[in-house]
Amino acid sequence: MDQNERVYIAGHNGMVGSALLRKLQVERFTNLVTAERSELDLSDESAVKHFFRANKPTCVILAAAKVGGIQANLDSPTEFLLDNLKIQNNVIMAAFESKVKKFCFLGSSCVYPTAAPQPMKEHYLLTGPLEPTNEGYALAKIAGLRLVQYLNRQYGFPGINLIPCNLYGPNDSFSLSQSHVFSALVRKFSEAVEVGANEVVVWGTGNARREFMNVDDLAGAAFFLLKNYDSAEIINVGTGEDVSIAELANLIAQEAGYRGRIIWDNTKPDGMVRKCMDVTKMRALGFEPKIDLRTGVQAMLIEFAKYKKRSWAS
C-alpha cells in the first residue's frame, strides 16, 4: 500500500474512521475517498455498488458500524445484528467485486466467548457462548470476519481481520444512553465537578475488567498491518493490559478533580467479567501502542470540554 492508493474509509466521521483518516493524512496519502451518510447509505446494496463503480477504490477500510454501550445493546439487539450485517455485507461484497488490492475489516473483542480464558487468544473464537449483553453486535461482527475469510479462501480476496479491544478517543460519543464506559465516566465525573456533586453513581459492581486502547493507536496499528500483514486470520489489536472499571473510575475521577463518593449500582449489569486480549501476534510483527491510560484519560477530559463548548454553541 503506497501513498497513491485510492483508499476508501467507510465511516470516516466516526471515532475509528476519523482516526484512520487522520493517520492516512499524516502519512501523506492524497487519494482518500469518503462519503457522508447523507450521500451514501451503506445499508443500501445498490447505492454501495454504484459508489464503488464510480469511485474505484483500490483499498478499503470498513470502520462503519452501529455501535453503543451495554444498555443500547440490550434495548436493540435486532438492530445491532441486522444493521451491521447489512453494512458489512454490502461493503465487503462491493470491495470483492471491485477487485480491491487490500481490505481491512474491524471486528471487536466481544466476538470472543464470555467465559474465554484470559488473556484471549485468536483461536478462542467460537469456542463457547457469547456475552448476552452484546450478543447481537458480536454475531454480526463474527459473520463479517468469517465472510472475509471465506472470500479469501475461495477466491483469494486480500482481506485482513483486526480485532480491537475497547476503544476511546477523539469523536467518541458522550451520550450517557449510547456511549461506552470510558466516555460515560469522563462525562459523569466532569459534570460532577462542574456542579459540585458529592456523589456519582456508576453502573455495575466495578469489578469487571477491561482493556482500553486509544483510537489513534488503533489507527496506527491498522496502517501498520495493512502494510505488513497479509493473512485473513484474525489478529488481536490492543495493549494486552486491563484494569477494573473501579480502577478506571478512580483514575478518571482523580484526573477530573472529583473528590466525592463513588456509588456502585450493582442492580445494573457488568457485562463480561474480564475482557483482555493476548496481543503476542501483533507485537511479534513489530507494532506497540504508544499512548498510556493516564495520558489517554487526560486527553479525553479535554475532548469532553470541547464537546460541552460545541453543545453550548449550538
N, C-alpha and C positions, 0 to 999 in steps of 0.2 A: 504494500500500500504506500503510494507516494503522494506528494503534495498536489499532484494534478488529478488525482482520483475524484470522480464526481460522487461525493458522499451524501447520501440522504439520511438525515436523522429524523426518524418518526417519533413525534412527541418532544420537539425541541424546546417547547415552553415550560415543560415540567421540570422538577428538581433534577432528575437524572439527565434528561435531554439537554437542558440548558448547560449543565456541567460539561457534557460531551462537546457541545457547540463551542464553549469557551476554550476547551482543551485543543480542539482542532484549529481554532483561530490562532491560538498561541503558537501552534506548530506550523502556522502559515499555510494551511490548506485554504485555497481560494475558490474552490469549485463546490461549495457546500449547497445542498438542496434542502429546503424546509417548506412547510406549508402550515398555515394557521388552521385551526379547527373549522373556522368558517369557510375556508377554501377547500378542505378535504375531510370528508367523514370517513375515517378508517374502518368503520363498520359496514361501509357500502362497498361491496366487492367490485362492482363495475366502475365506480369512481376511482378506486385504488388502482385497478388495472389501467385505466385511462391515464392516471397520473404517472405511472411508471413508463408507459409508452411515450408520453410527452416529454418527460424529464430524463429518461435513460440513465439512472444512477448506476455506477459501477460497484459501489459499496453501500451497504445498508446496515444501519444500527437501529434495532427496534427497541426504543425506550418508552413507547406509548403504552399505557395500561390504565385500567380503572383500579385505583388504589384507595386504601383507607385503614383506619385503626380497627381495634377489636370490635367496638360497637357497630361500626359501619358494616363490617363483615358479617356480624351476627344478624343485623337487620336485613341485609340484602344479599344473601348467598347466591340467589338466582342470577342477579345482575352481575355479581363479581365473576361468576362462571361464564355466563353467556356473552357478556360484553367483551371480556378478554379473549374468549375463543374466537369471536368474530374478528377482532382487531388482528390477532396473531395469524389466523388462517389466511386472511386477506393479504397481509403484508408479506408473510413468508412465501406464499404461493406466487405472488406477483414478482418477488425477487427471484424465485426459482425460474419462472417462465421468462424473465428478462435476462437470465444467464449472468447474474452479477458475479464479480470476482471474489467478493467476500461478504459474508453476512454475519451479524452478531445478534444473538438472542440473549436478552437479560431475564434470567429467572428470579428466584427468591429462595432464601433459606427455609421458607415454610414448606418447600416441597419434600423435606425430609420427615420421616415418621416422628410422631410426637414423643415416642419412647426411645428414639435412636440413641445409641451410646454417644458419649461426648468425649472429645470434640467430634463433630460429624464428618465422616469421610465420604467422598463422592460415591463410593459403591454401596452406601446405605440407602440410596434412593429405592423406593418401592419395596422395602423390606418390612413394612408394618403400617398400621393405620395412621392417618394424618391427624393433626391437631384440629379438633372440631370447630374452634372459634374462627378459623380462616380456611376451612376445607374447600369452599367453592373457588377461591382465588388460587389455592395451591393446585387443585385439579387442573385448572386452566393452564397454569404455568408448566405443569408436568406434560400436558398434551402438546404445548408449544415446543418444549425442548425435544420431546420424542419425535415430533414432526420433522424438526431439523435433522435429527439423527437418521430417521428413515430415508429422507431425501438424500442425505449424504451417502448412506449405504447402498441405496438402489441406483442413484443417478450421479453420484459424485458432487452433490451440492456443497459448495465451500462455506459451510456454516460452522460457527463456534457457539458454545453454550456456556455463558457465565452465570454463576450462582452467587449474587452478592449477599452479604449479611445485612442487618438493619442499617439503613442509611439516614443521614441528616445533612443539612447544609443549606446554602442559598436556594431560594424558591421552594423551600419546604412549606407545607400547609400548617398554619397556626390555628385552624378551626378546631375547637375542643370536641366537636362531634365527629370530625372526619380525620383528624391528624393522628400520627403515630406518637408513641410515648415520649420521645425525646423533645419534639417541638411542643407537645402539650404541656410538659413540665416546665419548659422555658417560659411559656406564656403564664402558667399558673403562678410561678414564683416571681416573675417580673411584675405582674399585676398586683400580687400581694404586697410587694414593696411599695408600689405606687400608692396604694390606698391605706397602707399601714396595718394590714391584717396581721393578726397574731396566730392564725391557724390556716393551714392549707390541707384540703382533703385530696388524697391521691388514691386512685383505683388499686385494688388488689392488696396483697399482703406485703409487697416489697421484696419478697424472696425470689421471685423469678429472675433468671439471669439472661442477659442479652449481650451480644457482640455488636458494637457500633462502629461504623466507618463513615468518614466524611465523604460526601458525594464527589468532591474534587479528587480524592484518592481513587474512588471508583473509576472516574473518567480517565485518570492516569493509567490505571490497570487495564481498562478496556482498550485504550490506544496501544499500550504495550503488547497486549495479547493479540490484537488484530495484526500486528506486525510479526509476532514471534510464536504464535500458536495456530496449528492447522488441523486440529482434531475436533470432531463433533462430540467427543466425550466431554461430559460436564466438568467444569473446573471451578472450585470454590474461590471467591474473591472476598477477602476480609482482613481483619487484623490478627485473628487467631487468639484473641483475648476477650474475656467477657467480664461484666460487672453485674451485681444485683441491681434491680430497679431502685432499691433503697439507697444503694451507694450512688447511683446516678442522681437521684433526687437530692441527696445531701450535697453532692458536688455542685449541682445547678443552683441550689438554694444558697450555698456559700458564695459562689461567684456573682449571684444576683444581689447579694447583700441582705438576704432574708434571714431573720433571727428568731422567727416564731416556731410554733409546733407543727410537725407533720403528722397528720392523722390518716391512717391506712384504712380504707373502706374494704374490708375483706368479704363483703357481700358481692363485690364485683370480681370478674374472672381475672386470673393472672395470665391465662394463655399457657403456652408450653412452659414447663418448669425450667428448662435450660435450653438455650439455643446458641451454641458456639461451634464454629466450623474449623475443621482441620485444613490449613492453607499450605501444607507441605508442598503440594504440586505447584502452586503459584510461586512460592518462594524459590523452588528448585529452578524455575525458568528465569528468575532474576528480578522479580518485582517485590518491592517492600513499600507499604504505606508510609506517609511522611507526617501526617497530622495527628498528634496525640489528643486524648479525650479532653483534657483540661483546655487546651488551645481551641478545640472544637466547640466546647461549651461557651467560651468567651466570645467566639465568632458568632454563635447562634444568638446570644443575648443582643449583640449589635444588630443582627438580622431582624430580631423581633422589634427593636426600637425603630428600625426603618419601616417595618410593616405597620407599626402604630401611626407613624407620621403620614404614611400613604393613606391609611384609613381615615385619619382626621381630615386630610386634604380633600378627600372625596366626599 
